[in-house]
Amino acid sequence: MAAITYDNHGLRLAVRYLVLVLVALVFLLPLLFMVMSSLKPDNQLLNDTSSLRAFLPVGDISLENYAGAFRRAPIGLFVFNSVMVTTITVLASLFLCSLGAFSFTFVRWRGNAVVLSIVLATLIIPFETIAIPLLLFVSRLPWIGLDGFSWGWLNTYRVQIIPWIADALTIFLFVQYFKDLPRELIEAARAEGASWWQIYRRVVMPLSGPVIATAAILKALKMYNEQYLWPLIVVQDEAHRPIMVGLGYFFQLNVPWGEVMAYLSLITVPVLAFYLVLQRAFIASIASTGVKG
């Protein structure tokens, strides 16, 4: 009987690992195809798409597509712009959204639940419906900088950062996590005479590593990978363009697919590096609280 139980357990474990391997392959194969395609000339790339050769480093392999991509577009500038905009936005978002979530969760004030409901309701509003009004709004905003006073935020970094600092999803993640923190800690800190700011900085945030990592990853992915339409309409000069707008340099009369794959491979590196740094905290957050209601 013990042998049968052991065999059944071993079979279940083998099936579980087999399923995990298959799921991993589903996500890894597109990346493998992208990298392998970036090493092949266009004719070979298109011919290999109908066979397993598309996933293998066979045929005329070289780095010419990468050299061509750098000649076609200022990739270093685009990556720098995207990384800088993403980093500043993520840091500012983590601070302001966590502060707002702290207020919604621990500070009692009139209309708390109503305001939170309104904030969360903005999740269902498509960006396309507010793009033009937002464009008209930011084009008339004043700004005081090192070069003096000016009107309008177009063709700047701030127009790609400030409108995206606060968002409902990040606030929701922090609210859900803060609700699971022991209330006794907050009450003890208040009894000791700590201010709300001290409780936020010294009690709540040091315990919020997993949700900080989760919110940072989701926000960074959105800012780095999905910011195309907004920069396209508010940034016209090359000096401030992010990586997604840079894809337009490759889609001309004859699309150089090898160079496109090389460009995509290059811009994927910062995202993978960022995730690898925070993956443990991200997995811990999903395992402990996730986005449960």
Disulfide bonds with the S-S distance in Angstrom:
none
